[in-house]
Amino acid sequence: MRARVLAAASLLVLSCQPGPPGPMYAPGPQPAPGPGPVEPAPIAGCDVLFAAAFDGDVLTVTAHNHGPAEVTFTLPDRCPAGPLAFEGLPDGFDVYSTCAMGACPDDLPPRSYTVPAGGSVEVVRTALALGGDACNAAVAVGGSYSIMAIVPDDLGIAACATPAVVTPGGGGEPVQEPPPQASQVDPRACTADADCEVYCPDVEGCCGWSCGCRNAINRNHRDVFTAQHAQSCERQPDCPAMGCAYEPAHAAECVNGRCRAARW
């Protein structure tokens, strides 16, 4: 009986022994890690570097802190423009295309930015209308421009800037024909009554519209008219104080190719 038990145990042990090793999975070569965010090289004597970059049609400026400690700085709120001005483009080019933007409140507080040591914060992001828009003529094709932010001197930190090189129509790509400038658009031109509306913008620095709105324009040219109206006003206007006992309603109609207000 004991011999049978030992024989059975021996068979059980043999049956539980592992067989010859099978083929092992051998991983293929792993891809090298891709490049991380591009970090500009530090510049001697410069703790915070304002680096400009241009991708597609977007211009950005990023503040990189190469100093040993966290820094905080403020930039003026230049509404409707961004917090930094630029140099390197043709004279008069409006980087932020502000001519079609609305008015801004008075006395806006400065913008505050905090950048940790070794970190970065984006300060500017704007579409650059090199092909032209309502505020800018198209930039000439065939050359390159080195665009750099103008860093204020009173930031209280050691700061500097590096440019982005922009080539209008680079790679042989045609530059689209720019839309007409605001000064070339007639806001009152029309072909039908449906083109027209009564519109009186409320623009900072301009006097109001006394005794009701009687200004008729093409509804597709509101931004152009607002920009032109703002440029026609004095910054410190002498607006008369008046009240109207009756303010008639007006509708817009197209008469001889021009929008005109007609009393209801």
C-alpha positions as CSV (number, residue, x, y, z in Angstrom):
1,M,0.0,0.0,0.0
2,R,2.8,2.4,0.9
3,A,4.5,1.7,-2.4
4,R,1.4,2.6,-4.3
5,V,1.1,5.9,-2.5
6,L,4.7,6.8,-3.2
7,A,4.3,5.9,-6.9
8,A,1.2,8.0,-7.2
9,A,2.9,10.9,-5.5
10,S,5.8,10.5,-7.8
11,L,3.5,10.7,-10.8
12,L,1.8,13.8,-9.4
13,V,5.1,15.6,-9.0
14,L,6.2,14.7,-12.5
15,S,3.0,15.9,-14.0
16,C,3.4,19.3,-12.3
17,Q,6.9,20.0,-13.6
18,P,7.1,22.8,-16.1
19,G,7.7,21.9,-19.7
20,P,10.4,23.3,-21.9
21,P,10.3,27.1,-22.2
22,G,8.2,28.4,-25.2
23,P,9.1,31.3,-27.4
24,M,9.5,34.6,-25.5
25,Y,8.1,38.0,-26.7
26,A,10.9,40.2,-27.8
27,P,9.8,43.8,-28.1
28,G,11.0,45.7,-31.2
29,P,13.0,48.9,-31.0
30,Q,11.1,51.7,-29.2
31,P,10.7,55.1,-31.0
32,A,12.9,57.8,-29.7
33,P,10.9,60.4,-27.7
34,G,9.7,63.3,-29.8
35,P,11.0,66.9,-29.2
36,G,9.4,68.8,-26.3
37,P,8.4,72.4,-26.4
38,V,11.0,74.6,-27.9
39,E,12.7,76.5,-25.1
40,P,14.9,79.5,-26.2
41,A,18.4,79.5,-25.0
42,P,19.1,81.8,-22.0
43,I,20.7,85.2,-22.7
44,A,23.4,86.5,-20.2
45,G,22.0,89.2,-18.0
46,C,18.4,88.4,-18.9
47,D,16.1,86.7,-16.4
48,V,12.9,86.9,-18.5
49,L,13.0,86.4,-22.2
50,F,10.0,87.6,-24.3
51,A,10.3,85.3,-27.3
52,A,8.2,85.9,-30.4
53,A,7.1,83.0,-32.6
54,F,5.1,82.9,-35.8
55,D,3.1,79.8,-37.0
56,G,0.7,79.8,-39.9
57,D,-0.8,83.3,-39.4
58,V,-0.6,83.5,-35.6
59,L,1.9,85.6,-33.8
60,T,2.7,84.8,-30.2
61,V,5.0,86.1,-27.5
62,T,5.9,83.9,-24.6
63,A,7.7,85.1,-21.4
64,H,10.3,82.5,-20.4
65,N,11.7,82.8,-16.9
66,H,15.4,81.8,-16.9
67,G,16.0,83.2,-13.5
68,P,16.4,81.4,-10.2
69,A,13.1,82.5,-8.7
70,E,9.5,83.2,-9.5
71,V,8.8,86.6,-11.0
72,T,5.7,88.8,-11.3
73,F,5.4,91.7,-13.7
74,T,2.7,93.9,-15.0
75,L,2.0,95.2,-18.6
76,P,-0.4,98.0,-19.5
77,D,-3.8,97.1,-20.7
78,R,-3.7,98.8,-24.1
79,C,-7.3,97.8,-25.1
80,P,-8.3,97.2,-27.8
81,A,-4.6,96.3,-28.6
82,G,-2.7,93.6,-26.8
83,P,-0.3,94.4,-23.9
84,L,2.9,94.7,-26.1
85,A,3.8,96.8,-29.1
86,F,6.0,95.4,-31.9
87,E,8.7,96.6,-34.2
88,G,9.9,95.2,-37.5
89,L,6.8,95.5,-39.7
90,P,6.1,98.3,-42.2
91,D,5.3,101.6,-40.6
92,G,1.6,101.9,-39.7
93,F,0.9,98.1,-39.8
94,D,-1.7,97.4,-37.0
95,V,-0.5,94.1,-35.5
96,Y,-3.8,93.7,-33.6
97,S,-6.1,95.0,-36.4
98,T,-7.7,97.3,-33.8
99,C,-9.5,99.7,-36.3
100,A,-12.6,97.5,-36.4
101,M,-12.8,96.8,-32.7
102,G,-15.1,98.5,-30.3
103,A,-14.4,101.1,-27.6
104,C,-12.8,100.2,-24.3
105,P,-13.6,101.2,-20.7
106,D,-11.6,104.0,-19.2
107,D,-8.8,103.5,-16.7
108,L,-8.3,99.7,-17.2
109,P,-5.9,98.3,-14.6
110,P,-2.6,96.8,-15.8
111,R,-2.4,93.1,-16.5
112,S,-0.4,91.0,-14.0
113,Y,1.7,87.9,-15.0
114,T,3.5,85.5,-12.7
115,V,6.1,83.1,-14.2
116,P,7.6,80.3,-12.0
117,A,11.4,79.7,-12.2
118,G,12.1,77.7,-15.3
119,G,8.5,78.2,-16.5
120,S,6.8,80.2,-19.2
121,V,3.6,82.2,-19.8
122,E,2.0,83.3,-23.1
123,V,1.6,87.0,-23.1
124,V,0.4,87.7,-26.7
125,R,-1.6,85.7,-29.3
126,T,-3.0,87.4,-32.3
127,A,-3.7,86.6,-36.0
128,L,-1.3,88.6,-38.2
129,A,-3.1,89.9,-41.3
130,L,-0.1,89.9,-43.7
131,G,-2.5,89.5,-46.6
132,G,-4.4,92.6,-45.6
133,D,-7.6,93.3,-43.9
134,A,-9.9,96.2,-43.1
135,C,-7.1,97.8,-41.0
136,N,-4.0,97.0,-43.0
137,A,-2.8,96.9,-46.6
138,A,-1.2,93.6,-47.7
139,V,2.5,93.3,-46.8
140,A,4.7,93.1,-49.9
141,V,5.8,89.6,-50.9
142,G,9.5,88.8,-51.5
143,G,11.1,89.8,-48.3
144,S,11.3,88.7,-44.7
145,Y,10.5,90.7,-41.5
146,S,12.1,90.3,-38.1
147,I,9.2,91.0,-35.7
148,M,10.0,91.6,-32.0
149,A,8.1,92.8,-29.0
150,I,9.0,96.1,-27.5
151,V,9.5,95.3,-23.8
152,P,8.8,98.3,-21.4
153,D,11.8,99.5,-19.4
154,D,9.9,99.7,-16.1
155,L,9.1,96.0,-15.5
156,G,11.4,95.8,-12.5
157,I,13.1,92.7,-13.9
158,A,16.0,92.0,-16.2
159,A,14.1,91.4,-19.4
160,C,14.9,91.1,-23.1
161,A,13.3,90.0,-26.3
162,T,14.0,87.8,-29.3
163,P,12.3,88.2,-32.8
164,A,10.3,85.9,-35.0
165,V,11.2,85.9,-38.7
166,V,8.1,86.3,-40.9
167,T,8.1,85.8,-44.7
168,P,4.9,87.0,-46.4
169,G,3.7,84.5,-49.0
170,G,6.6,82.2,-48.0
171,G,7.1,79.0,-49.9
172,G,5.8,80.6,-53.1
173,E,2.2,80.6,-51.8
174,P,0.1,83.5,-53.4
175,V,-1.1,86.2,-51.0
176,Q,-4.8,86.7,-51.3
177,E,-6.0,90.0,-52.6
178,P,-6.7,92.2,-49.5
179,P,-10.2,93.5,-48.8
180,P,-10.7,97.2,-49.3
181,Q,-9.5,99.6,-46.6
182,A,-12.0,101.1,-44.3
183,S,-11.4,104.5,-46.0
184,Q,-12.3,102.9,-49.4
185,V,-15.7,101.5,-48.2
186,D,-18.8,103.6,-48.4
187,P,-20.9,102.5,-45.4
188,R,-24.1,104.0,-47.0
189,A,-23.9,102.3,-50.4
190,C,-26.9,100.0,-51.1
191,T,-28.8,98.2,-53.8
192,A,-32.1,97.4,-51.9
193,D,-33.9,98.5,-48.8
194,A,-32.9,95.2,-47.2
195,D,-29.3,96.3,-47.3
196,C,-30.0,99.2,-44.9
197,E,-30.5,99.7,-41.2
198,V,-30.7,102.6,-38.8
199,Y,-27.6,102.5,-36.7
200,C,-26.0,104.9,-34.2
201,P,-22.9,103.5,-32.4
202,D,-22.1,104.5,-28.9
203,V,-18.4,105.4,-29.2
204,E,-16.2,106.6,-26.3
205,G,-15.1,110.2,-26.9
206,C,-18.0,111.0,-29.2
207,C,-21.2,112.9,-28.4
208,G,-24.4,111.0,-28.4
209,W,-27.1,111.1,-31.1
210,S,-29.6,113.8,-30.1
211,C,-33.3,113.3,-30.5
212,G,-33.3,109.8,-31.7
213,C,-31.2,107.8,-34.2
214,R,-31.6,109.0,-37.8
215,N,-28.4,107.5,-39.2
216,A,-28.9,104.9,-42.0
217,I,-26.1,102.7,-43.2
218,N,-25.5,99.4,-45.0
219,R,-25.9,96.7,-42.3
220,N,-22.8,94.9,-43.6
221,H,-20.6,97.9,-42.9
222,R,-21.3,98.4,-39.2
223,D,-17.7,97.9,-38.2
224,V,-16.3,100.2,-40.9
225,F,-18.8,103.0,-39.9
226,T,-18.0,102.6,-36.2
227,A,-14.3,102.9,-36.9
228,Q,-14.8,106.0,-39.1
229,H,-17.1,107.6,-36.6
230,A,-14.6,107.1,-33.8
231,Q,-11.8,108.7,-35.8
232,S,-14.0,111.7,-36.6
233,C,-14.6,112.6,-32.9
234,E,-12.5,114.7,-30.6
235,R,-11.1,112.8,-27.6
236,Q,-12.4,115.5,-25.2
237,P,-15.7,116.5,-27.0
238,D,-17.7,119.5,-25.9
239,C,-21.1,117.8,-26.1
240,P,-24.2,120.0,-25.7
241,A,-26.7,119.1,-23.0
242,M,-30.2,118.8,-24.4
243,G,-33.4,116.9,-24.0
244,C,-36.0,116.1,-26.6
245,A,-39.7,116.0,-26.0
246,Y,-40.3,113.7,-28.9
247,E,-38.0,111.3,-30.6
248,P,-39.6,109.9,-33.8
249,A,-38.8,106.4,-35.0
250,H,-37.0,106.0,-38.3
251,A,-36.7,103.2,-40.8
252,A,-33.9,102.8,-43.4
253,E,-34.5,102.6,-47.1
254,C,-32.3,102.6,-50.2
255,V,-32.7,105.7,-52.4
256,N,-30.5,106.2,-55.5
257,G,-28.0,103.7,-54.2
258,R,-27.7,105.3,-50.8
259,C,-29.2,104.3,-47.4
260,R,-31.5,107.0,-46.0
261,A,-33.5,107.2,-42.8
262,A,-37.2,107.8,-43.3
263,R,-39.6,108.7,-40.5
264,W,-42.4,106.2,-39.8
